[in-house]
């Protein structure tokens, strides 16, 4: 075991964050994960907040499953259980969401959902990725404000990104020296480092044409321009959060849709199911595979069914198997999975594709509307693993518009500040669904 371990056994770590989205922290994180792994370390990635795309990229870079730490949606016991997934690692690398201090207005289970709260809870110093484009010494004022905003938050230093020239670098470094901030690296401006994106952000890791080569490129670029040894030396840890239990499985044998149309399930949820002995039975609707006939539950996670409407509509074996299962046993869909359980899906070109028809839901991507934010759901009907009245925490992130939602509501759903949302989910017979991505159940 390396010297990255603390005396109490908790791996040291750093939080890669930024003043805002779009500064390059994901490529920095991926490059750092791979560089540390190439150095022979067992690296545990984490994502702060409710992102279900980045963890798959983290896993590809580090060779180890990445988990979300969420101070709004997770109570102390679950937060600790997720943090405990770092057992056996030498060092942790967390990637923040949005800006370092960005969260919601109303406190959740343990906080407001900011990356700063995650870093503070874990004792990880912050490495701030600053986009230096369009400024010079003024970048130091921005970084100093972030370093001093929360005096109790450990701050390792800054990585300057998109630096235009050696002169630009000298000016920025002069400002950082003036305010006493440590410059851990300087990344020259390059247009080929951006990861491909689509309407929900990054494309899925499984869709990248050559992800491993891209990550190798990020790692090489990082080694050339960033002091990886200094970041490793700056890693630290506080007292490990007391672990509780990961989410329990809603059934023993769970048929889980897994392909390019259905891929968004929070890693800690699946890990909890497996740890409790549940059997995960993957199947691919896009390959026209039916769920296992002896499964106790069929679960369709989120993803991009709107990109595959014609394929799903033509998948007769999948649809027949799904309908057969729903005659006697539960089926649940989250977000994209919810759309696929409905009557029809209208794609961005206005083409209507018939879906499974297990719910009356009709959704349209032609009429786009952005839905983003934390959600609190109090169940009006039973959902696999939960009884009516259960309070659940989760997240909603999609562009689809509901045209018809004729079934009984699944839940009363509100945003992080308690304001009701019109998307209530649906329940019909053994079938349930919602745009809400489950993160945690509230403790009784």
C-alpha positions as CSV (number, residue, x, y, z in Angstrom):
1,X,0.0,0.0,0.0
2,X,1.3,3.4,-0.9
3,X,1.8,6.5,1.4
4,X,-1.4,8.0,0.0
5,X,-3.3,6.2,2.7
6,X,-4.0,8.2,5.9
7,X,-3.4,6.8,9.3
8,X,-7.0,6.1,9.8
9,X,-7.2,4.1,6.6
10,X,-9.2,6.6,4.5
11,X,-7.6,7.3,1.1
12,X,-6.4,10.8,0.5
13,X,-7.9,12.7,-2.4
14,X,-8.4,16.0,-4.2
15,X,-11.5,17.7,-5.7
16,X,-11.2,19.0,-9.2
17,X,-13.5,21.9,-9.5
18,X,-13.9,25.3,-11.3
19,X,-15.6,28.7,-11.1
20,X,-18.2,27.5,-13.6
21,X,-19.1,24.8,-16.1
22,X,-17.2,24.6,-19.3
23,X,-13.8,25.3,-18.0
24,X,-12.2,21.9,-18.8
25,X,-12.5,20.2,-15.5
26,X,-13.7,16.9,-17.0
27,X,-10.7,16.6,-19.4
28,X,-8.4,17.5,-16.5
29,X,-10.1,14.9,-14.3
30,X,-9.8,12.2,-16.9
31,X,-6.2,13.0,-17.6
32,X,-5.3,12.9,-13.9
33,X,-7.2,9.7,-13.3
34,X,-5.2,7.9,-16.1
35,X,-1.9,9.5,-15.2
36,X,-2.2,8.4,-11.5
37,X,-3.3,4.9,-12.6
38,X,-0.4,4.7,-15.0
39,X,1.9,5.5,-12.0
40,X,0.7,2.3,-10.4
41,X,-1.8,3.8,-8.0
42,X,-5.3,2.3,-7.4
43,X,-7.4,5.4,-8.1
44,X,-11.0,5.8,-6.9
45,X,-13.0,8.3,-8.9
46,X,-16.1,10.2,-7.5
47,X,-18.5,12.7,-9.0
48,X,-20.0,15.4,-6.8
49,X,-23.7,15.8,-7.5
50,X,-26.3,14.1,-9.7
51,X,-24.4,13.5,-12.9
52,X,-25.0,10.1,-14.6
53,X,-22.8,10.6,-17.6
54,X,-19.3,11.5,-16.2
55,X,-18.9,8.4,-14.0
56,X,-18.7,6.1,-17.1
57,X,-15.9,8.3,-18.4
58,X,-14.2,8.1,-15.0
59,X,-14.4,4.3,-15.0
60,X,-12.8,4.2,-18.5
61,X,-9.9,6.4,-17.3
62,X,-9.3,4.8,-13.9
63,X,-10.4,1.2,-14.4
64,X,-12.5,1.4,-11.3
65,X,-16.2,2.2,-10.9
66,X,-17.0,5.9,-10.1
67,X,-19.7,6.9,-7.6
68,X,-21.7,10.0,-7.0
69,X,-21.5,11.8,-3.7
70,X,-24.5,14.1,-3.2
71,X,-25.0,16.3,-0.1
72,X,-28.6,17.3,-1.1
73,X,-30.0,13.9,-2.0
74,X,-28.0,11.6,0.4
75,X,-28.3,11.4,4.2
76,X,-25.2,10.9,6.3
77,X,-25.5,7.1,6.3
78,X,-25.8,6.7,2.5
79,X,-23.1,9.4,1.9
80,X,-20.8,7.4,4.1
81,X,-21.7,4.1,2.4
82,X,-20.8,5.7,-1.0
83,X,-17.6,7.1,0.4
84,X,-16.7,3.7,1.7
85,X,-16.5,2.4,-1.9
86,X,-13.0,3.9,-1.9
87,X,-11.8,1.0,0.3
88,X,-8.6,-0.4,-1.1
89,X,-7.8,2.7,-3.2
90,X,-4.6,4.6,-2.8
91,X,-6.0,8.0,-3.8
92,X,-9.4,9.5,-4.6
93,X,-10.1,12.1,-7.4
94,X,-13.4,13.8,-7.2
95,X,-14.9,15.9,-10.1
96,X,-17.2,18.7,-9.1
97,X,-20.4,19.8,-10.8
98,X,-20.9,23.3,-12.2
99,X,-19.0,25.9,-10.1
100,X,-17.4,25.0,-6.8
101,X,-20.0,26.7,-4.6
102,X,-23.1,26.2,-6.8
103,X,-26.0,24.4,-5.2
104,X,-29.7,24.9,-4.5
105,X,-31.4,27.4,-2.2
106,X,-32.9,24.9,0.2
107,X,-30.8,22.6,2.3
108,X,-31.2,18.8,1.6
109,X,-30.2,15.7,3.5
110,X,-26.8,17.1,4.5
111,X,-26.3,20.2,2.5
112,X,-27.2,22.3,-0.5
113,X,-25.6,20.0,-3.1
114,X,-22.4,22.0,-3.8
115,X,-19.0,20.5,-4.7
116,X,-17.5,22.5,-1.9
117,X,-19.7,20.5,0.6
118,X,-18.5,17.2,-0.8
119,X,-14.8,18.3,-0.6
120,X,-15.3,19.6,3.0
121,X,-17.0,16.4,4.0
122,X,-14.2,14.2,2.6
123,X,-11.4,16.5,3.6
124,X,-10.2,16.8,0.0
125,X,-8.3,20.0,-1.0
126,X,-9.7,21.8,-4.0
127,X,-7.8,22.0,-7.3
128,X,-9.5,24.9,-9.1
129,X,-9.4,24.8,-13.0
130,X,-9.5,28.4,-14.1
131,X,-10.3,29.3,-17.8
132,X,-7.7,32.0,-18.4
133,X,-9.1,33.1,-21.7
134,X,-9.7,36.8,-22.0
135,X,-7.9,37.8,-18.8
136,X,-4.4,37.9,-17.3
137,X,-3.7,39.1,-13.7
138,X,-7.4,39.3,-13.1
139,X,-7.6,35.5,-13.1
140,X,-5.9,35.7,-9.7
141,X,-8.7,37.8,-8.3
142,X,-11.2,35.2,-9.3
143,X,-9.1,32.3,-7.9
144,X,-8.5,34.2,-4.6
145,X,-12.2,34.8,-4.2
146,X,-12.8,31.1,-4.5
147,X,-10.0,30.3,-2.1
148,X,-11.2,32.7,0.5
149,X,-15.0,32.3,0.1
150,X,-15.0,29.4,2.6
151,X,-12.0,29.6,4.9
152,X,-12.5,26.1,6.3
153,X,-12.3,24.5,2.8
154,X,-8.8,23.2,2.0
155,X,-7.4,24.7,-1.2
156,X,-4.5,23.1,-3.0
157,X,-4.0,25.5,-5.9
158,X,-5.0,26.2,-9.5
159,X,-4.6,24.8,-12.9
160,X,-4.7,27.5,-15.6
161,X,-6.5,26.3,-18.7
162,X,-6.6,27.8,-22.3
163,X,-3.5,29.9,-21.8
164,X,-2.7,31.6,-25.1
165,X,1.1,32.2,-25.0
166,X,4.2,32.3,-22.8
167,X,3.6,36.0,-22.2
168,X,0.0,35.3,-21.2
169,X,1.3,32.6,-18.7
170,X,3.9,35.1,-17.2
171,X,1.2,37.7,-16.6
172,X,-1.2,35.2,-14.9
173,X,1.5,33.7,-12.8
174,X,2.5,37.1,-11.6
175,X,-1.0,37.7,-10.4
176,X,-1.2,34.3,-8.7
177,X,2.2,34.9,-7.0
178,X,0.9,38.3,-5.8
179,X,-2.0,36.7,-3.9
180,X,0.0,33.6,-2.8
181,X,-1.8,31.0,-4.8
182,X,0.0,27.8,-5.9
183,X,-0.1,27.2,-9.7
184,X,-0.1,23.5,-10.2
185,X,-0.2,23.5,-14.0
186,X,-0.7,25.6,-17.1
187,X,-2.5,24.1,-20.1
188,X,-2.0,25.8,-23.4
189,X,-5.0,26.5,-25.6
190,X,-5.9,23.5,-27.8
191,X,-9.1,23.0,-29.7
192,X,-8.9,19.2,-29.9
193,X,-9.4,18.4,-26.2
194,X,-13.1,18.9,-26.0
195,X,-15.2,15.7,-25.5
196,X,-18.1,15.3,-28.0
197,X,-21.4,16.6,-26.7
198,X,-25.2,16.4,-27.4
199,X,-28.3,17.8,-25.8
200,X,-27.7,16.3,-22.3
201,X,-24.0,17.2,-22.2
202,X,-21.3,14.7,-23.1
203,X,-22.1,11.8,-25.3
204,X,-22.1,8.5,-23.5
205,X,-18.8,6.8,-22.9
206,X,-19.9,3.7,-24.9
207,X,-20.5,5.9,-27.9
208,X,-17.1,7.6,-28.1
209,X,-15.3,6.4,-31.3
210,X,-12.0,5.9,-29.5
211,X,-12.3,6.8,-25.8
212,X,-9.2,5.1,-24.6
213,X,-7.0,6.9,-27.1
214,X,-8.6,10.2,-26.1
215,X,-8.0,9.6,-22.4
216,X,-4.4,8.6,-23.2
217,X,-4.1,11.9,-25.0
218,X,-5.5,13.8,-22.0
219,X,-3.1,12.1,-19.6
220,X,-0.1,12.8,-21.8
221,X,-1.1,16.5,-22.2
222,X,-1.6,16.7,-18.4
223,X,1.8,15.2,-17.6
224,X,3.5,17.7,-20.0
225,X,1.9,20.7,-18.5
226,X,0.8,19.9,-14.9
227,X,2.8,18.9,-11.8
228,X,1.1,15.6,-11.2
229,X,3.5,14.9,-8.3
230,X,2.5,18.1,-6.6
231,X,-1.2,17.3,-6.9
232,X,-0.5,13.8,-5.5
233,X,1.4,15.4,-2.6
234,X,-1.5,17.9,-2.0
235,X,-4.0,15.1,-1.6
236,X,-5.5,14.9,1.9
237,X,-8.4,13.3,3.8
238,X,-10.5,14.2,6.8
239,X,-12.3,11.8,9.1
240,X,-14.0,9.2,7.0
241,X,-17.8,9.6,7.0
242,X,-19.5,6.8,9.0
243,X,-20.8,4.3,6.5
244,X,-24.4,3.1,6.4
245,X,-26.0,0.9,3.8
246,X,-26.3,1.3,0.0
247,X,-29.9,1.2,-1.5
248,X,-31.5,-2.2,-1.1
249,X,-32.7,-4.1,-4.2
250,X,-36.4,-3.9,-5.2
251,X,-36.4,-7.6,-6.2
252,X,-34.1,-10.6,-6.3
253,X,-33.8,-11.1,-10.1
254,X,-33.8,-7.8,-11.9
255,X,-33.9,-7.6,-15.7
256,X,-32.0,-4.4,-16.5
257,X,-32.1,-2.8,-19.9
258,X,-28.6,-1.9,-20.9
259,X,-27.5,-0.5,-24.3
260,X,-27.0,2.9,-26.0
261,X,-30.7,3.8,-25.5
262,X,-30.8,2.8,-21.8
263,X,-27.6,3.4,-19.8
264,X,-28.2,5.9,-17.0
265,X,-28.4,4.2,-13.6
266,X,-26.6,5.6,-10.6
267,X,-23.6,3.3,-9.8
268,X,-24.3,3.3,-6.1
269,X,-27.8,2.0,-6.7
270,X,-26.6,-1.0,-8.8
271,X,-23.8,-1.6,-6.3
272,X,-26.3,-1.7,-3.5
273,X,-28.5,-4.2,-5.4
274,X,-25.5,-6.5,-6.0
275,X,-24.1,-6.2,-2.5
276,X,-27.5,-7.4,-1.2
277,X,-27.3,-10.5,-3.4
278,X,-29.7,-9.4,-6.2
279,X,-29.1,-10.8,-9.6
280,X,-28.8,-8.2,-12.4
281,X,-29.9,-9.7,-15.8
282,X,-29.0,-7.3,-18.6
283,X,-30.8,-7.2,-21.9
284,X,-30.7,-5.0,-24.9
285,X,-34.0,-3.6,-26.3
286,X,-32.0,-2.2,-29.3
287,X,-30.9,-5.7,-30.1
288,X,-34.5,-6.8,-29.8
289,X,-33.8,-8.9,-26.7
290,X,-36.7,-9.7,-24.4
291,X,-36.2,-9.5,-20.6
292,X,-35.4,-12.7,-18.9
293,X,-38.8,-14.5,-18.5
294,X,-38.0,-15.6,-14.9
295,X,-37.0,-12.1,-13.8
296,X,-39.0,-10.7,-10.8
297,X,-38.8,-7.1,-12.1
298,X,-37.9,-5.3,-15.3
299,X,-36.2,-2.0,-14.9
300,X,-35.7,0.4,-17.8
301,X,-33.2,3.2,-16.9
302,X,-32.7,6.5,-18.5
303,X,-30.8,7.1,-21.7
304,X,-31.5,8.3,-25.2
305,X,-34.5,6.4,-26.6
306,X,-35.4,9.5,-28.6
307,X,-32.3,8.8,-30.8
308,X,-33.5,5.2,-31.4
309,X,-37.3,5.5,-31.8
310,X,-37.5,3.6,-35.0
311,X,-35.4,0.7,-33.7
312,X,-37.4,0.4,-30.5
313,X,-40.7,0.6,-32.4
314,X,-39.6,-2.3,-34.6
315,X,-38.2,-4.5,-31.8
316,X,-41.1,-7.0,-31.7
317,X,-39.4,-9.6,-29.4
318,X,-38.5,-7.0,-26.8
319,X,-41.9,-5.4,-26.8
320,X,-43.7,-8.8,-26.6
321,X,-41.5,-9.9,-23.7
322,X,-42.0,-6.7,-21.9
323,X,-45.8,-6.9,-22.2
324,X,-45.9,-10.5,-21.2
325,X,-43.9,-9.7,-18.0
326,X,-46.2,-6.7,-17.2
327,X,-49.2,-9.0,-17.1
328,X,-48.2,-10.4,-13.7
329,X,-45.0,-8.8,-12.5
330,X,-43.7,-5.2,-12.1
331,X,-42.0,-3.0,-14.7
332,X,-40.5,0.4,-13.9
333,X,-39.0,3.0,-16.1
334,X,-36.9,6.1,-15.3
335,X,-36.8,9.1,-17.7
336,X,-35.9,7.5,-21.0
337,X,-37.2,4.2,-19.7
338,X,-40.5,6.0,-18.8
339,X,-40.8,7.3,-22.3
340,X,-40.2,3.8,-23.8
341,X,-43.0,2.4,-21.6
342,X,-45.5,5.0,-23.0
343,X,-47.8,4.9,-26.0
344,X,-45.6,6.9,-28.3
345,X,-42.4,9.0,-28.6
346,X,-42.1,11.8,-31.2
347,X,-38.5,12.5,-32.2
348,X,-37.0,15.9,-33.1
349,X,-38.0,15.5,-36.7
350,X,-41.6,15.1,-35.7
351,X,-41.8,11.4,-36.5
352,X,-44.1,9.4,-34.2
353,X,-42.7,6.1,-33.0
354,X,-45.0,3.6,-31.2
355,X,-43.5,2.5,-27.9
356,X,-44.4,-0.4,-25.5
357,X,-47.9,1.0,-24.8
358,X,-47.8,-0.2,-21.2
359,X,-48.6,3.4,-20.1
360,X,-50.6,6.1,-21.9
361,X,-47.7,8.5,-21.9
362,X,-46.9,10.4,-25.2
363,X,-43.7,12.4,-25.2
364,X,-42.2,14.7,-27.8
365,X,-38.6,15.8,-28.4
366,X,-39.8,17.9,-31.3
367,X,-41.3,20.3,-28.8
368,X,-38.2,20.7,-26.6
369,X,-38.3,22.0,-23.1
370,X,-35.4,21.8,-20.6
371,X,-36.2,20.1,-17.3
372,X,-33.3,20.1,-14.8
373,X,-33.0,19.9,-11.1
374,X,-33.3,17.9,-7.9
375,X,-36.6,16.3,-7.1
376,X,-38.4,15.0,-4.0
377,X,-41.1,12.5,-4.6
378,X,-43.7,11.2,-2.2
379,X,-45.2,8.1,-3.7
380,X,-49.0,8.0,-4.3
381,X,-48.8,4.5,-5.6
382,X,-46.4,1.6,-4.9
383,X,-43.2,1.5,-6.9
384,X,-40.8,-1.5,-7.0
385,X,-39.1,-1.5,-3.6
386,X,-41.2,1.2,-2.1
387,X,-44.6,1.6,-0.6
388,X,-47.1,4.5,-1.0
389,X,-46.0,7.4,1.2
390,X,-42.3,6.7,0.8
391,X,-40.3,9.9,0.2
392,X,-37.6,9.6,-2.4
393,X,-34.8,11.9,-3.5
394,X,-33.5,12.2,-7.1
395,X,-32.9,14.2,-10.1
396,X,-34.5,15.2,-13.4
397,X,-32.6,16.0,-16.6
398,X,-34.3,15.9,-20.0
399,X,-35.6,17.9,-22.9
400,X,-38.8,15.9,-23.7
401,X,-42.3,17.4,-23.4
402,X,-45.3,15.4,-22.2
403,X,-48.2,15.6,-24.6
404,X,-50.4,13.0,-22.9
405,X,-50.1,11.5,-19.4
406,X,-53.5,9.9,-18.8
407,X,-52.6,7.3,-16.1
408,X,-52.8,7.7,-12.3
409,X,-50.0,9.7,-10.9
410,X,-47.1,7.8,-9.4
411,X,-46.1,10.5,-6.9
412,X,-46.4,14.1,-5.7
413,X,-43.1,15.6,-7.0
414,X,-41.5,18.9,-6.0
415,X,-38.2,20.6,-6.8
416,X,-35.4,21.2,-4.3
417,X,-37.2,24.3,-2.9
418,X,-40.5,22.4,-2.4
419,X,-42.3,23.8,-5.5
420,X,-44.6,21.2,-7.1
421,X,-43.7,20.0,-10.6
422,X,-46.3,18.9,-13.1
423,X,-44.4,15.7,-14.1
424,X,-45.9,13.3,-11.6
425,X,-45.0,10.0,-13.2
426,X,-47.5,7.3,-14.0
427,X,-48.9,4.1,-12.6
428,X,-51.0,1.5,-14.4
429,X,-51.4,-2.1,-13.2
430,X,-47.9,-3.5,-12.6
431,X,-46.2,-0.7,-14.5
432,X,-44.8,2.5,-13.1
433,X,-42.5,5.2,-14.5
434,X,-41.3,8.7,-13.9
435,X,-38.8,11.3,-15.3
436,X,-37.3,11.2,-11.8
437,X,-33.9,9.4,-11.5
438,X,-33.8,7.7,-8.0
439,X,-30.8,8.5,-5.8
440,X,-32.0,7.8,-2.3
441,X,-34.9,7.1,0.0
442,X,-35.3,9.5,2.9
443,X,-34.7,8.0,6.3
444,X,-37.9,7.5,8.3
